[in-house]
Amino acid sequence: MLKVLVSCANGAGTSLLMKLTVEKVLKQLGIPVYNIHHCSISEGKSAATSYDLVFCPLNFLSMFDHATKAGKVVIGLRNVMSEAECKEKVIQAGLVEKYAKK
């Protein structure tokens, strides 16, 4: 089961909407989730390495380079409410093959 972090500028509106999108997509793809936490970028940067999977708006992606170097999967989304984009990026990251329930 994955621990998922969703992070945006202030950790209020956008991250909550992104959390709902991510939750829906991971469920559709059969990827088991232990917990999804949404927060601000400042909290997200410091906590990212404690999670298996991190989502953020595309323009904040470079702020999570340390998590990527630590082996975490970090996905940047252009449209945080787009289920299609989220699904495409989760599939591209190989998460379905690695984690989906068979």
N, CA, C and O atoms as CSV, one atom per row, in Angstrom:
chain,resi,resn,atom,element,x,y,z
A,1,MET,N,N,0.836,-1.175,0.000
A,1,MET,CA,C,0.000,0.000,0.000
A,1,MET,C,C,0.887,1.247,0.000
A,1,MET,O,O,1.910,1.314,0.682
A,2,LEU,N,N,0.466,2.204,-0.771
A,2,LEU,CA,C,1.253,3.414,-0.941
A,2,LEU,C,C,0.854,4.526,0.019
A,2,LEU,O,O,-0.317,4.699,0.358
A,3,LYS,N,N,1.862,5.268,0.442
A,3,LYS,CA,C,1.640,6.533,1.146
A,3,LYS,C,C,1.814,7.618,0.093
A,3,LYS,O,O,2.851,7.690,-0.567
A,4,VAL,N,N,0.800,8.458,-0.060
A,4,VAL,CA,C,0.784,9.455,-1.128
A,4,VAL,C,C,0.723,10.857,-0.526
A,4,VAL,O,O,-0.028,11.122,0.413
A,5,LEU,N,N,1.539,11.747,-1.098
A,5,LEU,CA,C,1.551,13.149,-0.695
A,5,LEU,C,C,1.115,14.001,-1.872
A,5,LEU,O,O,1.591,13.816,-2.993
A,6,VAL,N,N,0.213,14.932,-1.616
A,6,VAL,CA,C,-0.253,15.873,-2.631
A,6,VAL,C,C,0.046,17.264,-2.089
A,6,VAL,O,O,-0.413,17.631,-1.007
A,7,SER,N,N,0.821,18.037,-2.851
A,7,SER,CA,C,1.295,19.314,-2.336
A,7,SER,C,C,1.072,20.441,-3.338
A,7,SER,O,O,1.270,20.267,-4.541
A,8,CYS,N,N,0.655,21.600,-2.824
A,8,CYS,CA,C,0.502,22.793,-3.662
A,8,CYS,C,C,0.975,24.005,-2.875
A,8,CYS,O,O,1.456,23.862,-1.751
A,9,ALA,N,N,0.847,25.174,-3.438
A,9,ALA,CA,C,1.388,26.393,-2.846
A,9,ALA,C,C,0.998,26.579,-1.377
A,9,ALA,O,O,1.871,26.683,-0.516
A,10,ASN,N,N,-0.297,26.622,-1.088
A,10,ASN,CA,C,-0.747,26.900,0.273
A,10,ASN,C,C,-1.297,25.690,1.023
A,10,ASN,O,O,-1.512,25.757,2.234
A,11,GLY,N,N,-1.522,24.594,0.318
A,11,GLY,CA,C,-2.016,23.390,0.970
A,11,GLY,C,C,-3.489,23.427,1.330
A,11,GLY,O,O,-3.937,22.682,2.201
A,12,ALA,N,N,-4.243,24.289,0.665
A,12,ALA,CA,C,-5.672,24.404,0.989
A,12,ALA,C,C,-6.524,23.917,-0.180
A,12,ALA,O,O,-6.835,22.729,-0.265
A,13,GLY,N,N,-6.902,24.819,-1.076
A,13,GLY,CA,C,-7.842,24.488,-2.146
A,13,GLY,C,C,-7.295,23.579,-3.223
A,13,GLY,O,O,-7.862,22.520,-3.491
A,14,THR,N,N,-6.197,23.981,-3.846
A,14,THR,CA,C,-5.670,23.218,-4.975
A,14,THR,C,C,-5.250,21.819,-4.557
A,14,THR,O,O,-5.559,20.850,-5.250
A,15,SER,N,N,-4.555,21.698,-3.441
A,15,SER,CA,C,-4.101,20.371,-3.021
A,15,SER,C,C,-5.279,19.470,-2.661
A,15,SER,O,O,-5.218,18.259,-2.875
A,16,LEU,N,N,-6.339,20.041,-2.121
A,16,LEU,CA,C,-7.521,19.232,-1.810
A,16,LEU,C,C,-8.176,18.725,-3.093
A,16,LEU,O,O,-8.555,17.556,-3.171
A,17,LEU,N,N,-8.313,19.586,-4.093
A,17,LEU,CA,C,-8.871,19.162,-5.380
A,17,LEU,C,C,-7.983,18.114,-6.035
A,17,LEU,O,O,-8.478,17.134,-6.592
A,18,MET,N,N,-6.665,18.321,-5.968
A,18,MET,CA,C,-5.728,17.358,-6.543
A,18,MET,C,C,-5.810,16.029,-5.791
A,18,MET,O,O,-5.735,14.964,-6.403
A,19,LYS,N,N,-5.961,16.091,-4.482
A,19,LYS,CA,C,-6.089,14.871,-3.679
A,19,LYS,C,C,-7.299,14.051,-4.139
A,19,LYS,O,O,-7.206,12.833,-4.291
A,20,LEU,N,N,-8.425,14.722,-4.359
A,20,LEU,CA,C,-9.632,14.027,-4.805
A,20,LEU,C,C,-9.429,13.377,-6.176
A,20,LEU,O,O,-9.886,12.259,-6.415
A,21,THR,N,N,-8.742,14.087,-7.071
A,21,THR,CA,C,-8.443,13.546,-8.401
A,21,THR,C,C,-7.532,12.332,-8.295
A,21,THR,O,O,-7.804,11.294,-8.897
A,22,VAL,N,N,-6.461,12.458,-7.536
A,22,VAL,CA,C,-5.490,11.373,-7.361
A,22,VAL,C,C,-6.154,10.151,-6.738
A,22,VAL,O,O,-5.946,9.025,-7.188
A,23,GLU,N,N,-6.950,10.381,-5.704
A,23,GLU,CA,C,-7.666,9.303,-5.024
A,23,GLU,C,C,-8.532,8.509,-6.008
A,23,GLU,O,O,-8.517,7.278,-6.020
A,24,LYS,N,N,-9.273,9.233,-6.816
A,24,LYS,CA,C,-10.173,8.609,-7.791
A,24,LYS,C,C,-9.392,7.803,-8.825
A,24,LYS,O,O,-9.766,6.674,-9.143
A,25,VAL,N,N,-8.311,8.375,-9.351
A,25,VAL,CA,C,-7.522,7.703,-10.387
A,25,VAL,C,C,-6.835,6.451,-9.833
A,25,VAL,O,O,-6.864,5.399,-10.472
A,26,LEU,N,N,-6.226,6.554,-8.668
A,26,LEU,CA,C,-5.554,5.386,-8.098
A,26,LEU,C,C,-6.542,4.261,-7.816
A,26,LEU,O,O,-6.221,3.087,-7.996
A,27,LYS,N,N,-7.740,4.619,-7.375
A,27,LYS,CA,C,-8.784,3.613,-7.140
A,27,LYS,C,C,-9.195,2.955,-8.458
A,27,LYS,O,O,-9.330,1.733,-8.528
A,28,GLN,N,N,-9.395,3.776,-9.515
A,28,GLN,CA,C,-9.762,3.237,-10.828
A,28,GLN,C,C,-8.705,2.265,-11.352
A,28,GLN,O,O,-9.030,1.262,-11.988
A,29,LEU,N,N,-7.443,2.573,-11.080
A,29,LEU,CA,C,-6.341,1.745,-11.578
A,29,LEU,C,C,-6.024,0.558,-10.667
A,29,LEU,O,O,-5.155,-0.254,-10.983
A,30,GLY,N,N,-6.721,0.459,-9.547
A,30,GLY,CA,C,-6.526,-0.669,-8.639
A,30,GLY,C,C,-5.246,-0.591,-7.829
A,30,GLY,O,O,-4.718,-1.616,-7.398
A,31,ILE,N,N,-4.744,0.618,-7.619
A,31,ILE,CA,C,-3.520,0.801,-6.848
A,31,ILE,C,C,-3.910,1.044,-5.392
A,31,ILE,O,O,-4.593,2.022,-5.090
A,32,PRO,N,N,-3.479,0.157,-4.485
A,32,PRO,CA,C,-3.867,0.298,-3.086
A,32,PRO,C,C,-3.148,1.458,-2.406
A,32,PRO,O,O,-1.941,1.643,-2.564
A,33,VAL,N,N,-3.913,2.228,-1.651
A,33,VAL,CA,C,-3.376,3.411,-0.982
A,33,VAL,C,C,-3.599,3.278,0.516
A,33,VAL,O,O,-4.707,2.994,0.972
A,34,TYR,N,N,-2.537,3.486,1.266
A,34,TYR,CA,C,-2.625,3.479,2.727
A,34,TYR,C,C,-3.145,4.821,3.222
A,34,TYR,O,O,-4.015,4.882,4.091
A,35,ASN,N,N,-2.597,5.905,2.653
A,35,ASN,CA,C,-2.943,7.242,3.112
A,35,ASN,C,C,-2.627,8.256,2.020
A,35,ASN,O,O,-1.631,8.121,1.309
A,36,ILE,N,N,-3.480,9.275,1.890
A,36,ILE,CA,C,-3.188,10.411,1.007
A,36,ILE,C,C,-3.261,11.665,1.862
A,36,ILE,O,O,-4.285,11.964,2.477
A,37,HIS,N,N,-2.150,12.392,1.886
A,37,HIS,CA,C,-2.075,13.615,2.679
A,37,HIS,C,C,-1.883,14.798,1.748
A,37,HIS,O,O,-1.055,14.740,0.839
A,38,HIS,N,N,-2.643,15.881,1.963
A,38,HIS,CA,C,-2.430,17.086,1.164
A,38,HIS,C,C,-1.897,18.190,2.066
A,38,HIS,O,O,-2.285,18.307,3.228
A,39,CYS,N,N,-0.992,19.003,1.501
A,39,CYS,CA,C,-0.327,20.021,2.308
A,39,CYS,C,C,0.264,21.115,1.424
A,39,CYS,O,O,0.168,21.071,0.198
A,40,SER,N,N,0.878,22.096,2.082
A,40,SER,CA,C,1.552,23.183,1.371
A,40,SER,C,C,2.901,22.704,0.823
A,40,SER,O,O,3.421,21.667,1.234
A,41,ILE,N,N,3.444,23.473,-0.100
A,41,ILE,CA,C,4.755,23.156,-0.674
A,41,ILE,C,C,5.826,23.108,0.406
A,41,ILE,O,O,6.662,22.205,0.401
A,42,SER,N,N,5.819,24.050,1.319
A,42,SER,CA,C,6.859,24.069,2.354
A,42,SER,C,C,6.824,22.797,3.203
A,42,SER,O,O,7.873,22.221,3.491
A,43,GLU,N,N,5.638,22.354,3.605
A,43,GLU,CA,C,5.526,21.098,4.355
A,43,GLU,C,C,5.865,19.918,3.452
A,43,GLU,O,O,6.545,18.982,3.872
A,44,GLY,N,N,5.388,19.968,2.215
A,44,GLY,CA,C,5.612,18.873,1.274
A,44,GLY,C,C,7.084,18.627,0.990
A,44,GLY,O,O,7.528,17.481,0.933
A,45,LYS,N,N,7.841,19.704,0.810
A,45,LYS,CA,C,9.273,19.556,0.532
A,45,LYS,C,C,9.992,18.832,1.664
A,45,LYS,O,O,10.850,17.984,1.418
A,46,SER,N,N,9.649,19.160,2.880
A,46,SER,CA,C,10.331,18.534,4.011
A,46,SER,C,C,9.839,17.109,4.286
A,46,SER,O,O,10.575,16.301,4.851
A,47,ALA,N,N,8.615,16.798,3.896
A,47,ALA,CA,C,8.046,15.481,4.195
A,47,ALA,C,C,8.102,14.503,3.025
A,47,ALA,O,O,7.821,13.319,3.212
A,48,ALA,N,N,8.450,14.954,1.844
A,48,ALA,CA,C,8.327,14.149,0.620
A,48,ALA,C,C,9.028,12.797,0.687
A,48,ALA,O,O,8.508,11.810,0.167
A,49,THR,N,N,10.182,12.735,1.308
A,49,THR,CA,C,10.920,11.463,1.335
A,49,THR,C,C,10.277,10.428,2.261
A,49,THR,O,O,10.692,9.269,2.274
A,50,SER,N,N,9.275,10.836,3.029
A,50,SER,CA,C,8.548,9.897,3.893
A,50,SER,C,C,7.381,9.232,3.167
A,50,SER,O,O,6.689,8.388,3.737
A,51,TYR,N,N,7.165,9.616,1.911
A,51,TYR,CA,C,6.051,9.094,1.120
A,51,TYR,C,C,6.585,8.301,-0.065
A,51,TYR,O,O,7.724,8.493,-0.490
A,52,ASP,N,N,5.752,7.408,-0.593
A,52,ASP,CA,C,6.131,6.611,-1.761
A,52,ASP,C,C,5.899,7.374,-3.053
A,52,ASP,O,O,6.637,7.210,-4.024
A,53,LEU,N,N,4.876,8.206,-3.058
A,53,LEU,CA,C,4.419,8.877,-4.265
A,53,LEU,C,C,4.033,10.313,-3.931
A,53,LEU,O,O,3.315,10.565,-2.964
A,54,VAL,N,N,4.518,11.256,-4.747
A,54,VAL,CA,C,4.252,12.674,-4.513
A,54,VAL,C,C,3.648,13.283,-5.772
A,54,VAL,O,O,4.142,13.064,-6.878
A,55,PHE,N,N,2.583,14.043,-5.594
A,55,PHE,CA,C,1.972,14.808,-6.682
A,55,PHE,C,C,2.077,16.287,-6.352
A,55,PHE,O,O,1.925,16.693,-5.200
A,56,CYS,N,N,2.341,17.094,-7.387
A,56,CYS,CA,C,2.374,18.544,-7.221
A,56,CYS,C,C,2.060,19.192,-8.566
A,56,CYS,O,O,2.125,18.530,-9.601
A,57,PRO,N,N,1.722,20.473,-8.559
A,57,PRO,CA,C,1.572,21.178,-9.836
A,57,PRO,C,C,2.912,21.165,-10.574
A,57,PRO,O,O,3.973,21.209,-9.952
A,58,LEU,N,N,2.854,21.104,-11.874
A,58,LEU,CA,C,4.046,20.986,-12.712
A,58,LEU,C,C,5.084,22.062,-12.412
A,58,LEU,O,O,6.282,21.781,-12.429
A,59,ASN,N,N,4.650,23.277,-12.140
A,59,ASN,CA,C,5.604,24.360,-11.903
A,59,ASN,C,C,6.376,24.215,-10.591
A,59,ASN,O,O,7.338,24.953,-10.375
A,60,PHE,N,N,5.989,23.294,-9.709
A,60,PHE,CA,C,6.711,23.054,-8.458
A,60,PHE,C,C,7.550,21.774,-8.497
A,60,PHE,O,O,8.172,21.413,-7.498
A,61,LEU,N,N,7.571,21.101,-9.618
A,61,LEU,CA,C,8.226,19.796,-9.726
A,61,LEU,C,C,9.682,19.811,-9.276
A,61,LEU,O,O,10.115,18.899,-8.572
A,62,SER,N,N,10.437,20.821,-9.666
A,62,SER,CA,C,11.869,20.864,-9.331
A,62,SER,C,C,12.108,20.980,-7.822
A,62,SER,O,O,13.201,20.672,-7.345
A,63,MET,N,N,11.115,21.413,-7.082
A,63,MET,CA,C,11.262,21.522,-5.629
A,63,MET,C,C,11.333,20.157,-4.950
A,63,MET,O,O,11.667,20.058,-3.769
A,64,PHE,N,N,11.020,19.114,-5.700
A,64,PHE,CA,C,11.023,17.766,-5.146
A,64,PHE,C,C,12.141,16.895,-5.738
A,64,PHE,O,O,12.069,15.667,-5.682
A,65,ASP,N,N,13.168,17.531,-6.304
A,65,ASP,CA,C,14.300,16.788,-6.867
A,65,ASP,C,C,14.953,15.890,-5.817
A,65,ASP,O,O,15.383,14.781,-6.134
A,66,HIS,N,N,15.028,16.353,-4.586
A,66,HIS,CA,C,15.637,15.546,-3.518
A,66,HIS,C,C,14.848,14.254,-3.277
A,66,HIS,O,O,15.439,13.220,-2.965
A,67,ALA,N,N,13.527,14.306,-3.419
A,67,ALA,CA,C,12.702,13.109,-3.240
A,67,ALA,C,C,12.919,12.133,-4.393
A,67,ALA,O,O,12.975,10.920,-4.189
A,68,THR,N,N,13.040,12.675,-5.605
A,68,THR,CA,C,13.311,11.828,-6.765
A,68,THR,C,C,14.657,11.128,-6.594
A,68,THR,O,O,14.778,9.932,-6.860
A,69,LYS,N,N,15.662,11.874,-6.153
A,69,LYS,CA,C,16.997,11.292,-5.924
A,69,LYS,C,C,16.967,10.233,-4.832
A,69,LYS,O,O,17.791,9.319,-4.832
A,70,ALA,N,N,16.030,10.347,-3.910
A,70,ALA,CA,C,15.878,9.368,-2.837
A,70,ALA,C,C,15.049,8.158,-3.277
A,70,ALA,O,O,14.768,7.275,-2.467
A,71,GLY,N,N,14.654,8.113,-4.559
A,71,GLY,CA,C,13.925,6.968,-5.091
A,71,GLY,C,C,12.415,7.073,-5.018
A,71,GLY,O,O,11.716,6.097,-5.293
A,72,LYS,N,N,11.902,8.223,-4.656
A,72,LYS,CA,C,10.455,8.410,-4.597
A,72,LYS,C,C,9.934,8.794,-5.980
A,72,LYS,O,O,10.656,9.390,-6.779
A,73,VAL,N,N,8.697,8.453,-6.254
A,73,VAL,CA,C,8.076,8.820,-7.522
A,73,VAL,C,C,7.395,10.179,-7.320
A,73,VAL,O,O,6.537,10.337,-6.452
A,74,VAL,N,N,7.796,11.151,-8.139
A,74,VAL,CA,C,7.219,12.491,-8.060
A,74,VAL,C,C,6.578,12.808,-9.406
A,74,VAL,O,O,7.230,12.725,-10.447
A,75,ILE,N,N,5.305,13.170,-9.381
A,75,ILE,CA,C,4.546,13.439,-10.591
A,75,ILE,C,C,4.036,14.875,-10.560
A,75,ILE,O,O,3.366,15.290,-9.615
A,76,GLY,N,N,4.363,15.620,-11.603
A,76,GLY,CA,C,3.870,16.984,-11.743
A,76,GLY,C,C,2.684,17.010,-12.689
A,76,GLY,O,O,2.713,16.391,-13.752
A,77,LEU,N,N,1.648,17.723,-12.301
A,77,LEU,CA,C,0.437,17.814,-13.113
A,77,LEU,C,C,0.246,19.242,-13.624
A,77,LEU,O,O,0.346,20.203,-12.861
A,78,ARG,N,N,-0.028,19.367,-14.909
A,78,ARG,CA,C,-0.335,20.673,-15.502
A,78,ARG,C,C,-1.731,21.129,-15.058
A,78,ARG,O,O,-1.919,22.270,-14.635
A,79,ASN,N,N,-2.704,20.214,-15.163
A,79,ASN,CA,C,-4.079,20.494,-14.746
A,79,ASN,C,C,-4.399,19.577,-13.572
A,79,ASN,O,O,-4.649,18.387,-13.766
A,80,VAL,N,N,-4.393,20.116,-12.367
A,80,VAL,CA,C,-4.530,19.306,-11.164
A,80,VAL,C,C,-5.893,18.631,-11.021
A,80,VAL,O,O,-6.060,17.750,-10.177
A,81,MET,N,N,-6.858,19.033,-11.829
A,81,MET,CA,C,-8.179,18.418,-11.771
A,81,MET,C,C,-8.422,17.433,-12.916
A,81,MET,O,O,-9.507,16.859,-13.016
A,82,SER,N,N,-7.435,17.235,-13.769
A,82,SER,CA,C,-7.605,16.367,-14.925
A,82,SER,C,C,-7.333,14.902,-14.563
A,82,SER,O,O,-6.193,14.502,-14.328
A,83,GLU,N,N,-8.398,14.128,-14.525
A,83,GLU,CA,C,-8.239,12.696,-14.270
A,83,GLU,C,C,-7.452,12.033,-15.390
A,83,GLU,O,O,-6.644,11.140,-15.134
A,84,ALA,N,N,-7.677,12.457,-16.621
A,84,ALA,CA,C,-6.986,11.862,-17.768
A,84,ALA,C,C,-5.477,12.081,-17.668
A,84,ALA,O,O,-4.698,11.152,-17.884
A,85,GLU,N,N,-5.064,13.302,-17.343
A,85,GLU,CA,C,-3.631,13.581,-17.218
A,85,GLU,C,C,-3.022,12.805,-16.053
A,85,GLU,O,O,-1.939,12.233,-16.179
A,86,CYS,N,N,-3.714,12.789,-14.935
A,86,CYS,CA,C,-3.229,12.061,-13.763
A,86,CYS,C,C,-3.072,10.579,-14.082
A,86,CYS,O,O,-2.047,9.976,-13.765
A,87,LYS,N,N,-4.080,10.002,-14.703
A,87,LYS,CA,C,-4.048,8.578,-15.056
A,87,LYS,C,C,-2.887,8.282,-16.009
A,87,LYS,O,O,-2.157,7.308,-15.825
A,88,GLU,N,N,-2.727,9.121,-17.018
A,88,GLU,CA,C,-1.649,8.936,-17.993
A,88,GLU,C,C,-0.280,8.956,-17.306
A,88,GLU,O,O,0.573,8.119,-17.600
A,89,LYS,N,N,-0.073,9.894,-16.406
A,89,LYS,CA,C,1.231,10.019,-15.744
A,89,LYS,C,C,1.483,8.887,-14.749
A,89,LYS,O,O,2.625,8.456,-14.587
A,90,VAL,N,N,0.452,8.408,-14.091
A,90,VAL,CA,C,0.595,7.267,-13.182
A,90,VAL,C,C,0.976,6.020,-13.982
A,90,VAL,O,O,1.844,5.252,-13.565
A,91,ILE,N,N,0.333,5.825,-15.115
A,91,ILE,CA,C,0.653,4.683,-15.979
A,91,ILE,C,C,2.073,4.807,-16.515
A,91,ILE,O,O,2.828,3.835,-16.491
A,92,GLN,N,N,2.451,6.006,-17.005
A,92,GLN,CA,C,3.802,6.234,-17.518
A,92,GLN,C,C,4.870,5.976,-16.467
A,92,GLN,O,O,5.971,5.534,-16.796
A,93,ALA,N,N,4.559,6.245,-15.221
A,93,ALA,CA,C,5.520,6.042,-14.133
A,93,ALA,C,C,5.671,4.561,-13.766
A,93,ALA,O,O,6.505,4.212,-12.931
A,94,GLY,N,N,4.871,3.696,-14.383
A,94,GLY,CA,C,4.968,2.258,-14.131
A,94,GLY,C,C,4.310,1.811,-12.842
A,94,GLY,O,O,4.580,0.711,-12.360
A,95,LEU,N,N,3.460,2.634,-12.282
A,95,LEU,CA,C,2.852,2.312,-10.990
A,95,LEU,C,C,1.785,1.242,-11.083
A,95,LEU,O,O,1.560,0.511,-10.117
A,96,VAL,N,N,1.123,1.132,-12.221
A,96,VAL,CA,C,0.082,0.103,-12.371
A,96,VAL,C,C,0.721,-1.273,-12.327
A,96,VAL,O,O,0.258,-2.154,-11.602
A,97,GLU,N,N,1.786,-1.461,-13.103
A,97,GLU,CA,C,2.471,-2.758,-13.124
A,97,GLU,C,C,3.054,-3.112,-11.780
A,97,GLU,O,O,3.073,-4.279,-11.389
A,98,LYS,N,N,3.531,-2.109,-11.074
A,98,LYS,CA,C,4.225,-2.341,-9.798
A,98,LYS,C,C,3.266,-2.556,-8.623
A,98,LYS,O,O,3.549,-3.368,-7.743
A,99,TYR,N,N,2.138,-1.840,-8.598
A,99,TYR,CA,C,1.304,-1.835,-7.401
A,99,TYR,C,C,-0.137,-2.306,-7.571
A,99,TYR,O,O,-0.773,-2.662,-6.579
A,100,ALA,N,N,-0.674,-2.320,-8.784
A,100,ALA,CA,C,-2.095,-2.645,-8.961
A,100,ALA,C,C,-2.407,-4.056,-8.497
A,100,ALA,O,O,-1.639,-4.995,-8.712
A,101,LYS,N,N,-3.553,-4.172,-7.857
A,101,LYS,CA,C,-4.020,-5.485,-7.421
A,101,LYS,C,C,-4.355,-6.301,-8.647
A,101,LYS,O,O,-5.018,-5.820,-9.566
A,102,LYS,N,N,-3.903,-7.518,-8.658
A,102,LYS,CA,C,-4.158,-8.413,-9.802
A,102,LYS,C,C,-5.438,-9.185,-9.579
A,102,LYS,O,O,-5.829,-9.990,-10.425
